[in-house]
Amino acid sequence: MPDTPPDGRRIVSSRHLAEGEGWELSELEFGLIVAYNAFSRWMIRCMAAAGQADLSPLDILILHNVNHRGKDKRLTDICFLLNIEDTHTVNYGLRKLLKAGLLDSEKRGKEVFYRTSQTGADLCDAYRDIRRQCLLDGGMGPELPGKELRALARSLRSLSGQYDQASRAAASL
């Protein structure tokens, strides 16, 4: 086995995807799966602690994205920034957040623009405070300093571009 770890073990989610060359990618993918699920669980529990227990991870991402920089956002803006192709899932989340009173909307011509309501902005602030208390003050100490986190974020954004390109190639097969 080329470049097999010293103990010979590979930590992967699907052995059939880890055979031969490039098995390290399967190990990375397993790490992404585990991290995504942990992050999703974290978002739900943090938002519940902030006072809104019935939001999905996508709803939470949409709320934070709309709240970002206090600028009104269109559906296409949100989908683009979150790299979501299925606009109907974001549109569903927007309707759910509107119904909960966390967003306001305004139609301008043919476009609908969204912004956080005062309730939504207050909820985002509460989430930020709980995030600081539980995640930043409670455990993200010297293990991952800012410089390493920024490098990891750059690597993940680069990797997302590679997966986007591969998905386009797969769609053309």
Secondary structure in CASP SS format (residue, H / E / C, confidence):
PFRMAT SS
TARGET T0000
AUTHOR 0000-0000-0000
METHOD secondary structure of the structure
MODEL  1
M C 1.00
P C 1.00
D C 1.00
T C 1.00
P C 1.00
P C 1.00
D C 1.00
G C 1.00
R C 1.00
R C 1.00
I C 1.00
V C 1.00
S C 1.00
S C 1.00
R H 1.00
H H 1.00
L H 1.00
A C 1.00
E C 1.00
G C 1.00
E C 1.00
G C 1.00
W H 1.00
E H 1.00
L H 1.00
S H 1.00
E H 1.00
L H 1.00
E H 1.00
F H 1.00
G H 1.00
L H 1.00
I H 1.00
V H 1.00
A H 1.00
Y H 1.00
N H 1.00
A H 1.00
F H 1.00
S H 1.00
R H 1.00
W H 1.00
M H 1.00
I H 1.00
R H 1.00
C H 1.00
M H 1.00
A H 1.00
A H 1.00
A H 1.00
G C 1.00
Q C 1.00
A C 1.00
D C 1.00
L C 1.00
S C 1.00
P H 1.00
L H 1.00
D H 1.00
I H 1.00
L H 1.00
I H 1.00
L H 1.00
H H 1.00
N H 1.00
V H 1.00
N H 1.00
H H 1.00
R H 1.00
G H 1.00
K C 1.00
D C 1.00
K E 1.00
R E 1.00
L H 1.00
T H 1.00
D H 1.00
I H 1.00
C H 1.00
F H 1.00
L H 1.00
L H 1.00
N C 1.00
I C 1.00
E C 1.00
D C 1.00
T H 1.00
H H 1.00
T H 1.00
V H 1.00
N H 1.00
Y H 1.00
G H 1.00
L H 1.00
R H 1.00
K H 1.00
L H 1.00
L H 1.00
K H 1.00
A C 1.00
G C 1.00
L C 1.00
L E 1.00
D E 1.00
S E 1.00
E E 1.00
K E 1.00
R E 1.00
G C 1.00
K C 1.00
E E 1.00
V E 1.00
F E 1.00
Y E 1.00
R E 1.00
T E 1.00
S C 1.00
Q H 1.00
T H 1.00
G H 1.00
A H 1.00
D H 1.00
L H 1.00
C H 1.00
D H 1.00
A H 1.00
Y H 1.00
R H 1.00
D H 1.00
I H 1.00
R H 1.00
R H 1.00
Q H 1.00
C H 1.00
L H 1.00
L H 1.00
D C 1.00
G C 1.00
G C 1.00
M C 1.00
G C 1.00
P C 1.00
E C 1.00
L C 1.00
P C 1.00
G H 1.00
K H 1.00
E H 1.00
L H 1.00
R H 1.00
A H 1.00
L H 1.00
A H 1.00
R H 1.00
S H 1.00
L H 1.00
R H 1.00
S H 1.00
L H 1.00
S H 1.00
G H 1.00
Q H 1.00
Y H 1.00
D H 1.00
Q H 1.00
A H 1.00
S H 1.00
R H 1.00
A H 1.00
A H 1.00
A H 1.00
S C 1.00
L C 1.00
END
